[in-house]
Structures are given as structure tokens and as C-alpha cells.
Amino acid sequence: MKIILTQHVKEQMEERGISEDEIINTIKYPENTRKIDELYYAQKKTAQGTIEVVYEKQSYIKVITVYPL
């Protein structure tokens, strides 16, 4: 499935030191996932700590934001 990163996410990645690979791995192999309304919240531990990726899922995945927990 295609994964689209918004400009906001790209800015957050740079600001927070989170890589695209970490985002993709969190979406594909989350340790915890929940859904609120139309948004998915996926969590995964990384070398820097746990991150949460917020995304919409349609015929593709649109990543809304990412942040450390």
C-alpha cells in the first residue's frame, strides 16, 4: 500500500529526528494501534524511544503527524 507523507510530517521528522524508515516500520509493525474516528494511532519503540504515527487509511496511507511519546 502506498504511504504518503504530508509536508507537516516531513517538517516534524526533521525537527524531531525521526526517519522515514521509522515511520514506515511503525505503520507496518506497530507494537500498539488504536483507531479514533477515521484516524489510526500506531506506536513503536525506536532507538530514540517510542514514537506515535497518526495516519488515515484509504486506498493509500496518508501520514498526518509523528511525535515521540
N, C-alpha and C positions, 0 to 999 in steps of 0.2 A: 504494500500500500504506500502511496506517495505521501511524504511528510513535507509540509510547507512551514517555513519559519517566517513569522512576521518581522517587520523592521523592529518593532518593540522588543521581540525576543532576541534578535541579534545584538541590540544595544545592551540588554540585560546580561547576555552571555559575556560580552566584553567587559562590562562593569564588574561582574561577579566572578569572572574567571571560570566559567562553565563552558565546556566544549560541546560541539555538535554531536560527537560520539556519545557523550554522557547523556544528552537529551534523548537520542535515538535508543540507547540501551535502557533508559528509564521507561520509555514508552513500550518497547518490545518485551522487556523482562523486569517489570516492576516488582518491588517487594510488598507494596500495598497500593491498592487503587480504590477510589470511590467515585461515584457519579452524583453530581448535584445539578439538577435540571439538565441542560444539554452539555455541560462541561465535565470532563474527566480530570481527575487529580491523581497522578501517578508519582509514587515515591520510591527512591532507591538510594542506597548508600554508595558514595563515591570516595575517592582518595581524600577529598577535602571535607567530607561529611555528607549528610543526607540532603538531597535536593528534591524539590517537588516541581513537576512539569504539569501545566494546565493546558488542556487541548480540547478541540472539538473534533468529533469523528463523523465523517460523512462517507463519500466515496474516496476521500483522502483524509489525512490528519492535518489539521491546522493548529500549530502550537501558538498559544496565546501569550504565555509568560512562563518564566522559570525563576526559582529562588531557592536559597538554602533554607533549611529548617533549623 
